[in-house]
Amino acid sequence: MQPTQDLSQVEIRRSRKRVRTVTAWREGDRTIVAIPARFTRAQEREWVRRMLTRLATQERRRRPSDDELMSRATELAAKYLGGRVQPTTVRWSTNQGRRWGSCTPSDGSIRISDRVRGMPRWVLDYVLLHELAHLLHAGHGPDFWAELDTYPRTLRARGFLEGYAYAAERGAQAAPGESDEDADRPADEVDEVDDGGIDEPEDVVSDEVDVDELTADPDDEALGQLELDFDAPGASETR
């Protein structure tokens, strides 16, 4: 059974230029669904339902709870690090400042910046693996990077984070003063996966699925909007 969907905050935009695709994205509290002008009212209702369902599914997947974050970290440690490390806690953190994540090797705890919540899963996986690898190697020597070489999207994820940080820096109007937030951090905390000194931007609130990747790899979802080709194979089913 599909969950009840609130249509009061949904705006429908019809376009004569739109032929084969339906697109949906979030704008604050509203959801915008762009459809071809030729759609009937029945087609409009059906595609709005599908797009709201897919957006909600993506958002849940990209914003796991602390328990789900811990579970994912355990899976990644087993798959890419041979099960040689087991974190004691993994949780979201709002006070990571300029860091994407940090860990304390002495007690096995890992904290992931709340800014990562909402990014594609393969980016979150990289940040988790980066901190897991620090439970084995405190520094960034060859042994550390050798651990991350087993993850096929390391370079891609690092590029994503660098681009995100650069965009945030360009959009920042003023740089606040230095913070004393690190004063009470454990002495052996590893605070890597740094964003290069960029101050915290607003959280990401929108999602996108590339049309060409719908049947290929769902982890390749980018940020921005959700778009479906309604004539594409498999597009008639909500997955």
Backbone as CSV, one residue per row, in Angstrom:
resi,resn,N_x,N_y,N_z,CA_x,CA_y,CA_z,C_x,C_y,C_z
1,MET,0.847,-1.194,0.000,0.000,0.000,0.000,0.882,1.243,0.000
2,GLN,0.563,2.204,-0.892,1.334,3.423,-0.973,0.956,4.357,0.176
3,PRO,1.933,5.092,0.740,1.603,6.041,1.788,0.755,7.176,1.253
4,THR,-0.071,7.779,2.133,-0.884,8.914,1.729,0.020,10.071,1.345
5,GLN,-0.259,10.708,0.199,0.588,11.780,-0.291,-0.140,13.110,-0.184
6,ASP,0.524,14.093,0.394,-0.037,15.428,0.552,0.196,16.212,-0.734
7,LEU,-0.891,16.534,-1.432,-0.788,17.242,-2.699,-0.959,18.745,-2.539
8,SER,-1.167,19.205,-1.308,-1.418,20.628,-1.096,-0.189,21.477,-1.392
9,GLN,1.007,20.866,-1.306,2.245,21.603,-1.549,2.896,21.201,-2.866
10,VAL,2.097,20.680,-3.792,2.609,20.255,-5.099,2.169,21.249,-6.161
11,GLU,3.119,21.723,-6.946,2.827,22.636,-8.057,3.076,21.911,-9.373
12,ILE,2.083,21.900,-10.238,2.199,21.257,-11.544,2.552,22.309,-12.580
13,ARG,3.586,22.019,-13.362,3.972,22.933,-14.441,3.914,22.180,-15.765
14,ARG,3.034,22.634,-16.635,2.897,22.024,-17.957,3.716,22.811,-18.977
15,SER,4.344,22.064,-19.893,5.176,22.717,-20.897,4.974,22.059,-22.255
16,ARG,4.768,22.893,-23.294,4.651,22.357,-24.664,5.994,21.891,-25.196
17,LYS,7.083,22.409,-24.610,8.421,22.008,-25.057,8.823,20.660,-24.474
18,ARG,8.170,20.253,-23.391,8.492,18.972,-22.761,7.759,17.869,-23.516
19,VAL,8.516,16.870,-23.986,7.923,15.836,-24.831,7.973,14.458,-24.185
20,ARG,9.127,14.072,-23.687,9.311,12.696,-23.234,9.615,12.538,-21.749
21,THR,9.738,13.624,-21.022,10.174,13.495,-19.634,9.213,14.159,-18.651
22,VAL,9.261,13.651,-17.441,8.580,14.249,-16.299,9.658,14.525,-15.259
23,THR,9.682,15.721,-14.712,10.724,16.124,-13.771,10.095,16.621,-12.477
24,ALA,10.727,16.291,-11.352,10.233,16.755,-10.054,11.399,17.187,-9.184
25,TRP,11.187,18.230,-8.409,12.211,18.703,-7.490,11.554,19.463,-6.346
26,ARG,12.345,19.663,-5.286,11.865,20.378,-4.110,12.280,21.845,-4.185
27,GLU,11.372,22.720,-3.817,11.671,24.137,-3.633,11.106,24.540,-2.269
28,GLY,11.956,24.471,-1.248,11.479,24.727,0.108,10.473,23.661,0.516
29,ASP,9.296,24.097,0.927,8.256,23.157,1.336,7.443,22.638,0.163
30,ARG,7.670,23.189,-1.017,6.893,22.792,-2.186,7.621,21.732,-3.009
31,THR,6.844,20.946,-3.747,7.386,20.016,-4.738,6.883,20.461,-6.101
32,ILE,7.802,20.651,-7.030,7.452,21.052,-8.387,7.496,19.816,-9.273
33,VAL,6.437,19.581,-10.035,6.401,18.475,-10.991,6.128,19.070,-12.363
34,ALA,7.089,18.918,-13.272,6.964,19.453,-14.630,6.581,18.322,-15.582
35,ILE,5.499,18.510,-16.310,4.963,17.467,-17.191,4.704,18.031,-18.582
36,PRO,4.584,17.164,-19.595,4.214,17.631,-20.929,2.812,18.228,-20.932
37,ALA,2.617,19.254,-21.727,1.314,19.917,-21.790,0.224,18.978,-22.300
38,ARG,0.588,17.966,-23.069,-0.398,17.073,-23.673,-0.962,16.043,-22.708
39,PHE,-0.429,15.952,-21.501,-0.912,14.952,-20.547,-2.383,15.192,-20.212
40,THR,-3.122,14.120,-20.101,-4.492,14.200,-19.611,-4.462,14.385,-18.095
41,ARG,-5.623,14.682,-17.504,-5.671,14.824,-16.049,-5.352,13.508,-15.357
42,ALA,-5.774,12.412,-15.970,-5.479,11.100,-15.388,-3.980,10.824,-15.414
43,GLN,-3.320,11.145,-16.544,-1.871,10.973,-16.631,-1.160,11.887,-15.646
44,GLU,-1.655,13.095,-15.492,-1.052,14.027,-14.526,-1.095,13.450,-13.119
45,ARG,-2.277,12.947,-12.702,-2.397,12.385,-11.356,-1.469,11.201,-11.162
46,GLU,-1.390,10.328,-12.182,-0.555,9.129,-12.075,0.915,9.494,-11.953
47,TRP,1.378,10.440,-12.769,2.801,10.768,-12.745,3.191,11.602,-11.529
48,VAL,2.273,12.400,-11.044,2.550,13.103,-9.791,2.728,12.086,-8.670
49,ARG,1.844,11.081,-8.626,1.952,10.043,-7.604,3.294,9.325,-7.702
50,ARG,3.692,8.955,-8.916,4.954,8.238,-9.096,6.150,9.087,-8.666
51,MET,6.140,10.348,-9.070,7.296,11.184,-8.768,7.399,11.476,-7.273
52,LEU,6.277,11.691,-6.609,6.311,11.915,-5.162,6.825,10.681,-4.423
53,THR,6.397,9.504,-4.908,6.850,8.262,-4.290,8.355,8.084,-4.457
54,ARG,8.855,8.352,-5.661,10.281,8.177,-5.923,11.120,9.194,-5.156
55,LEU,10.652,10.439,-5.092,11.382,11.444,-4.328,11.460,11.070,-2.856
56,ALA,10.339,10.607,-2.304,10.314,10.217,-0.895,11.248,9.041,-0.635
57,THR,11.271,8.081,-1.560,12.146,6.920,-1.421,13.606,7.337,-1.446
58,GLN,13.963,8.216,-2.374,15.340,8.683,-2.474,15.756,9.455,-1.222
59,GLU,14.845,10.284,-0.715,15.184,11.075,0.457,15.407,10.195,1.687
60,ARG,14.568,9.168,1.835,14.771,8.242,2.956,16.101,7.525,2.827
61,ARG,16.452,7.146,1.602,17.690,6.418,1.374,18.908,7.285,1.633
62,ARG,18.812,8.560,1.291,19.947,9.454,1.446,20.071,10.030,2.845
63,ARG,19.056,9.872,3.654,19.067,10.445,4.991,18.836,9.354,6.032
64,PRO,19.747,8.390,6.100,19.561,7.287,7.052,19.664,7.754,8.489
65,SER,19.063,6.985,9.373,19.155,7.259,10.807,20.542,6.875,11.309
66,ASP,20.822,7.180,12.575,22.102,6.769,13.160,22.251,5.251,13.132
67,ASP,21.173,4.537,13.419,21.235,3.069,13.395,21.532,2.556,11.996
68,GLU,20.892,3.168,10.998,21.142,2.758,9.612,22.551,3.136,9.182
69,LEU,23.057,4.250,9.700,24.420,4.666,9.399,25.411,3.639,9.963
70,MET,25.152,3.182,11.172,25.999,2.165,11.795,25.958,0.873,10.990
71,SER,24.765,0.485,10.559,24.620,-0.736,9.785,25.379,-0.642,8.464
72,ARG,25.293,0.514,7.807,25.986,0.703,6.531,27.496,0.657,6.729
73,ALA,27.979,1.274,7.799,29.413,1.264,8.072,29.913,-0.162,8.291
74,THR,29.126,-0.966,8.977,29.505,-2.358,9.221,29.576,-3.131,7.910
75,GLU,28.615,-2.893,7.021,28.617,-3.556,5.711,29.853,-3.159,4.905
76,LEU,30.174,-1.868,4.910,31.328,-1.391,4.151,32.636,-1.934,4.712
77,ALA,32.736,-2.020,6.035,33.949,-2.555,6.658,34.163,-4.007,6.263
78,ALA,33.082,-4.761,6.203,33.186,-6.167,5.821,33.541,-6.320,4.344
79,LYS,32.951,-5.483,3.500,33.138,-5.620,2.049,34.489,-5.106,1.564
80,TYR,34.920,-3.949,2.088,36.109,-3.309,1.544,37.333,-3.366,2.466
81,LEU,37.125,-3.649,3.746,38.253,-3.685,4.677,38.433,-5.055,5.301
82,GLY,37.792,-6.048,4.708,37.973,-7.413,5.174,37.479,-7.680,6.572
83,GLY,36.595,-6.836,7.075,36.081,-7.043,8.420,37.112,-6.841,9.512
84,ARG,38.237,-6.171,9.194,39.313,-5.992,10.181,39.043,-4.875,11.176
85,VAL,37.972,-4.140,10.962,37.640,-3.042,11.862,36.139,-3.056,12.112
86,GLN,35.765,-2.749,13.339,34.358,-2.689,13.707,34.133,-1.444,14.560
87,PRO,33.453,-0.428,14.033,33.231,0.777,14.833,32.293,0.491,16.005
88,THR,32.470,1.222,17.081,31.585,1.056,18.244,30.315,1.883,18.087
89,THR,30.457,3.080,17.539,29.297,3.930,17.253,29.551,4.698,15.965
90,VAL,28.491,4.936,15.224,28.538,5.788,14.032,27.292,6.660,14.088
91,ARG,27.474,7.958,14.042,26.316,8.845,14.178,26.516,10.130,13.374
92,TRP,25.402,10.790,13.083,25.447,12.105,12.453,25.875,13.131,13.489
93,SER,26.570,14.160,13.025,27.043,15.204,13.930,26.830,16.567,13.283
94,THR,26.370,17.510,14.060,26.148,18.871,13.554,27.289,19.815,13.879
95,ASN,28.303,19.343,14.582,29.397,20.239,14.981,30.739,19.815,14.407
96,GLN,30.724,19.312,13.185,31.979,18.924,12.550,32.709,20.102,11.923
97,GLY,32.068,21.249,11.880,32.731,22.423,11.334,33.148,22.228,9.895
98,ARG,34.454,22.272,9.636,34.978,22.157,8.275,35.251,20.722,7.855
99,ARG,34.909,19.786,8.706,35.204,18.384,8.404,33.973,17.688,7.853
100,TRP,34.197,16.720,6.960,33.108,15.857,6.484,32.855,14.739,7.488
101,GLY,33.883,14.379,8.235,33.730,13.319,9.219,34.930,13.270,10.134
102,SER,34.803,12.564,11.241,35.921,12.399,12.160,35.734,11.099,12.926
103,CYS,36.812,10.633,13.530,36.728,9.411,14.319,37.701,9.475,15.485
104,THR,37.473,8.659,16.486,38.356,8.534,17.629,38.838,7.086,17.688
105,PRO,40.057,6.813,17.205,40.545,5.432,17.146,40.556,4.713,18.487
106,SER,40.769,5.453,19.582,40.884,4.798,20.887,39.579,4.135,21.328
107,ASP,38.443,4.688,20.917,37.174,4.071,21.318,36.330,3.600,20.131
108,GLY,36.845,3.777,18.899,36.150,3.265,17.721,34.913,4.040,17.326
109,SER,34.767,5.271,17.797,33.583,6.061,17.461,33.817,6.879,16.191
110,ILE,32.758,7.019,15.404,32.815,7.760,14.140,31.667,8.755,14.110
111,ARG,31.975,9.967,13.648,30.971,10.996,13.482,30.995,11.477,12.032
112,ILE,29.829,11.610,11.428,29.707,12.063,10.041,28.978,13.393,10.037
113,SER,29.543,14.365,9.339,28.936,15.689,9.280,27.524,15.622,8.706
114,ASP,26.626,16.355,9.319,25.243,16.407,8.853,25.140,16.967,7.445
115,ARG,26.189,17.643,6.976,26.184,18.163,5.599,26.194,17.047,4.565
116,VAL,26.723,15.895,4.945,26.788,14.766,4.003,25.413,14.131,3.820
117,ARG,24.543,14.311,4.807,23.188,13.746,4.725,22.454,14.377,3.544
118,GLY,22.013,13.540,2.615,21.352,14.027,1.407,22.215,13.912,0.167
119,MET,23.523,13.689,0.348,24.391,13.488,-0.811,24.184,12.077,-1.362
120,PRO,24.612,11.813,-2.615,24.487,10.456,-3.162,25.117,9.422,-2.241
121,ARG,24.575,8.214,-2.238,25.034,7.205,-1.296,26.493,6.859,-1.489
122,TRP,26.989,6.874,-2.737,28.386,6.517,-2.954,29.333,7.556,-2.349
123,VAL,28.867,8.788,-2.180,29.677,9.797,-1.490,29.684,9.522,0.012
124,LEU,28.508,9.251,0.574,28.432,8.889,1.986,29.269,7.655,2.270
125,ASP,29.211,6.658,1.380,30.004,5.441,1.568,31.497,5.769,1.634
126,TYR,31.939,6.683,0.779,33.370,7.053,0.805,33.738,7.704,2.135
127,VAL,32.905,8.617,2.614,33.201,9.292,3.886,33.243,8.274,5.024
128,LEU,32.295,7.341,5.024,32.306,6.290,6.043,33.571,5.453,5.954
129,LEU,33.936,5.047,4.738,35.132,4.226,4.562,36.390,4.993,4.953
130,HIS,36.425,6.278,4.666,37.579,7.092,5.041,37.791,7.047,6.554
131,GLU,36.694,7.209,7.291,36.814,7.165,8.749,37.090,5.752,9.250
132,LEU,36.516,4.755,8.630,36.800,3.369,9.016,38.275,3.047,8.811
133,ALA,38.822,3.540,7.693,40.241,3.295,7.423,41.122,3.966,8.463
134,HIS,40.651,5.091,9.019,41.420,5.760,10.062,41.425,4.968,11.367
135,LEU,40.508,4.072,11.541,40.558,3.200,12.715,41.691,2.195,12.586
136,LEU,42.180,2.007,11.347,43.323,1.130,11.093,44.616,1.914,10.957
137,HIS,44.542,3.100,10.360,45.727,3.920,10.104,45.390,5.369,10.436
138,ALA,46.066,5.925,11.416,45.749,7.278,11.867,46.110,8.344,10.838
139,GLY,47.194,8.133,10.119,47.646,9.137,9.164,47.171,8.863,7.752
140,HIS,47.746,9.622,6.795,47.389,9.481,5.387,48.563,8.939,4.572
141,GLY,49.220,7.941,5.124,50.334,7.327,4.421,49.869,6.349,3.358
142,PRO,50.814,5.702,2.695,50.479,4.747,1.624,49.550,3.630,2.086
143,ASP,49.739,3.155,3.313,48.887,2.067,3.805,47.434,2.520,3.931
144,PHE,47.244,3.768,4.349,45.884,4.300,4.476,45.207,4.340,3.114
145,TRP,45.862,4.934,2.122,45.228,5.074,0.805,45.088,3.733,0.108
146,ALA,45.947,2.786,0.452,45.801,1.450,-0.109,44.482,0.824,0.339
147,GLU,44.070,1.117,1.569,42.784,0.609,2.045,41.639,1.154,1.200
148,LEU,41.704,2.450,0.864,40.625,3.084,0.111,40.676,2.760,-1.375
149,ASP,41.802,2.232,-1.846,41.888,1.822,-3.248,40.916,0.698,-3.571
150,THR,40.496,-0.036,-2.546,39.552,-1.135,-2.788,38.155,-0.620,-3.121
151,TYR,37.876,0.637,-2.777,36.561,1.223,-3.083,36.640,1.889,-4.449
152,PRO,35.855,1.454,-5.423,36.023,1.921,-6.807,35.663,3.385,-7.038
153,ARG,34.993,4.029,-6.105,34.554,5.409,-6.336,35.278,6.415,-5.438
154,THR,36.435,6.052,-4.948,37.184,6.959,-4.088,37.497,8.279,-4.786
155,LEU,38.091,8.233,-5.964,38.458,9.460,-6.669,37.232,10.263,-7.053
156,ARG,36.202,9.576,-7.482,34.974,10.276,-7.880,34.342,10.980,-6.682
157,ALA,34.294,10.311,-5.541,33.696,10.905,-4.342,34.524,12.087,-3.847
158,ARG,35.844,11.958,-3.886,36.690,13.070,-3.457,36.471,14.279,-4.365
159,GLY,36.329,14.020,-5.663,36.047,15.115,-6.593,34.702,15.763,-6.319
160,PHE,33.711,14.943,-5.978,32.383,15.467,-5.657,32.460,16.394,-4.449
161,LEU,33.148,15.945,-3.395,33.242,16.743,-2.175,34.030,18.031,-2.411
162,GLU,35.081,17.943,-3.211,35.860,19.138,-3.514,35.010,20.142,-4.293
163,GLY,34.231,19.634,-5.251,33.361,20.517,-6.024,32.273,21.139,-5.163
164,TYR,31.717,20.346,-4.268,30.679,20.841,-3.364,31.245,21.945,-2.469
165,ALA,32.441,21.704,-1.940,33.071,22.694,-1.069,33.395,23.974,-1.841
166,TYR,33.862,23.817,-3.079,34.185,24.983,-3.897,32.941,25.812,-4.172
167,ALA,31.838,25.137,-4.495,30.591,25.849,-4.759,30.104,26.574,-3.507
168,ALA,30.276,25.933,-2.358,29.858,26.569,-1.103,30.707,27.799,-0.815
169,GLU,32.001,27.690,-1.121,32.902,28.827,-0.895,32.533,29.994,-1.795
170,ARG,32.225,29.707,-3.050,31.856,30.769,-3.980,30.564,31.446,-3.557
171,GLY,29.694,30.655,-2.902,28.411,31.204,-2.510,28.415,31.870,-1.154
172,ALA,29.513,31.717,-0.406,29.580,32.313,0.930,29.745,33.825,0.814
173,GLN,28.964,34.572,1.560,29.037,36.034,1.504,30.106,36.582,2.439
174,ALA,30.325,35.874,3.527,31.344,36.337,4.471,31.838,35.153,5.264
175,ALA,33.104,35.187,5.622,33.685,34.089,6.392,33.640,34.454,7.871
176,PRO,32.981,33.637,8.702,32.939,33.927,10.131,34.303,33.729,10.777
177,GLY,34.450,34.194,11.999,35.714,34.070,12.702,36.008,32.646,13.081
178,GLU,37.200,32.399,13.583,37.602,31.067,13.990,36.739,30.587,15.149
179,SER,36.424,29.302,15.158,35.581,28.731,16.192,36.423,27.985,17.212
180,ASP,35.946,27.942,18.456,36.636,27.177,19.488,35.966,25.838,19.715
181,GLU,35.250,25.345,18.669,34.476,24.118,18.808,35.341,22.900,19.068
182,ASP,36.644,22.985,18.761,37.517,21.833,18.915,38.139,21.743,20.312
183,ALA,37.796,22.663,21.190,38.477,22.741,22.481,38.327,21.477,23.312
184,ASP,37.153,20.838,23.241,36.917,19.675,24.093,36.971,18.366,23.330
185,ARG,37.585,18.361,22.135,37.689,17.129,21.367,38.739,16.223,21.963
186,PRO,38.554,14.897,21.868,39.573,13.967,22.372,40.905,14.200,21.676
187,ALA,41.993,13.996,22.410,43.320,14.273,21.861,43.654,13.392,20.677
188,ASP,43.069,12.165,20.623,43.427,11.249,19.541,42.363,11.190,18.462
189,GLU,41.487,12.176,18.433,40.456,12.170,17.391,41.074,12.494,16.044
190,VAL,40.715,11.731,15.044,41.179,11.976,13.678,40.087,12.747,12.967
191,ASP,40.407,13.957,12.509,39.361,14.824,11.973,39.495,15.006,10.470
192,GLU,39.783,13.913,9.779,40.013,14.041,8.351,38.733,13.963,7.543
193,VAL,38.883,13.885,6.223,37.846,14.132,5.227,37.437,15.592,5.386
194,ASP,38.436,16.471,5.271,38.222,17.898,5.421,37.770,18.486,4.099
195,ASP,36.991,19.563,4.163,36.470,20.152,2.930,37.304,21.322,2.423
196,GLY,38.492,21.495,2.984,39.370,22.540,2.493,39.125,23.895,3.139
197,GLY,38.430,23.899,4.259,38.238,25.160,4.956,36.974,25.890,4.580
198,ILE,35.979,25.167,4.075,34.741,25.805,3.664,33.762,25.786,4.819
199,ASP,33.103,26.895,5.069,32.126,26.944,6.142,30.863,26.215,5.729
200,GLU,30.082,25.811,6.701,28.939,24.947,6.463,27.878,25.629,5.607
201,PRO,27.522,25.034,4.450,26.420,25.541,3.639,25.115,24.949,4.143
202,GLU,24.004,25.367,3.552,22.734,24.772,3.909,22.678,23.339,3.408
203,ASP,21.886,22.527,4.076,21.750,21.130,3.695,21.085,21.015,2.329
204,VAL,21.380,19.948,1.643,20.789,19.691,0.336,19.379,19.153,0.521
205,VAL,18.438,19.668,-0.254,17.050,19.250,-0.069,16.421,18.725,-1.349
206,SER,17.203,18.481,-2.374,16.622,18.035,-3.630,17.354,16.815,-4.160
207,ASP,16.726,16.121,-5.102,17.262,14.865,-5.597,17.116,14.757,-7.108
208,GLU,17.950,13.889,-7.693,17.891,13.711,-9.129,18.249,12.278,-9.495
209,VAL,17.582,11.758,-10.500,17.976,10.507,-11.129,18.185,10.802,-12.590
210,ASP,19.373,10.494,-13.096,19.637,10.695,-14.507,18.843,9.674,-15.315
211,VAL,18.212,10.119,-16.383,17.369,9.243,-17.186,18.124,8.022,-17.673
212,ASP,19.368,8.235,-18.114,20.135,7.132,-18.678,20.585,6.135,-17.630
213,GLU,20.434,6.455,-16.352,20.928,5.573,-15.298,19.816,4.888,-14.531
214,LEU,18.575,5.053,-14.985,17.452,4.467,-14.260,17.554,2.958,-14.164
215,THR,18.038,2.323,-15.225,18.141,0.868,-15.222,19.580,0.407,-15.065
216,ALA,20.491,1.360,-14.770,21.901,0.997,-14.677,22.364,0.903,-13.232
217,ASP,22.509,2.045,-12.586,23.062,2.044,-11.231,22.380,3.110,-10.401
218,PRO,21.495,2.730,-9.486,20.775,3.724,-8.694,21.670,4.532,-7.779
219,ASP,22.891,4.091,-7.518,23.797,4.847,-6.664,24.358,6.072,-7.382
220,ASP,24.147,6.169,-8.695,24.683,7.287,-9.448,23.777,8.507,-9.411
221,GLU,22.778,8.520,-8.544,21.877,9.650,-8.457,22.660,10.901,-8.100
222,ALA,22.408,11.975,-8.842,23.080,13.235,-8.574,22.143,14.140,-7.783
223,LEU,22.606,15.354,-7.508,21.793,16.281,-6.741,21.082,17.236,-7.684
224,GLY,19.868,17.621,-7.356,19.188,18.636,-8.133,17.726,18.336,-8.363
225,GLN,17.413,17.260,-9.091,16.031,16.967,-9.403,15.889,15.517,-9.822
226,LEU,14.658,15.069,-9.870,14.343,13.717,-10.298,13.657,13.798,-11.636
227,GLU,14.187,13.082,-12.640,13.612,13.139,-13.975,13.452,11.733,-14.514
228,LEU,12.287,11.459,-15.086,12.012,10.166,-15.688,11.572,10.337,-17.126
229,ASP,12.068,9.466,-17.971,11.594,9.368,-19.343,10.421,8.410,-19.324
230,PHE,9.199,8.904,-19.543,8.036,8.044,-19.366,7.859,7.052,-20.492
231,ASP,8.695,7.148,-21.548,8.669,6.142,-22.607,9.807,5.139,-22.481
232,ALA,10.660,5.325,-21.460,11.814,4.442,-21.300,11.397,3.097,-20.743
233,PRO,12.141,2.027,-21.080,11.813,0.694,-20.540,11.829,0.710,-19.026
234,GLY,10.775,0.189,-18.432,10.693,0.088,-16.987,10.175,1.338,-16.311
235,ALA,9.983,2.416,-17.068,9.552,3.658,-16.448,8.096,3.623,-15.999
236,SER,7.366,2.631,-16.467,5.955,2.552,-16.107,5.757,1.939,-14.739
237,GLU,6.832,1.458,-14.112,6.727,0.845,-12.801,7.432,1.688,-11.769
238,THR,6.834,1.780,-10.592,7.471,2.481,-9.489,8.339,1.502,-8.738
239,ARG,9.642,1.783,-8.697,10.568,0.834,-8.079,11.189,1.444,-6.858
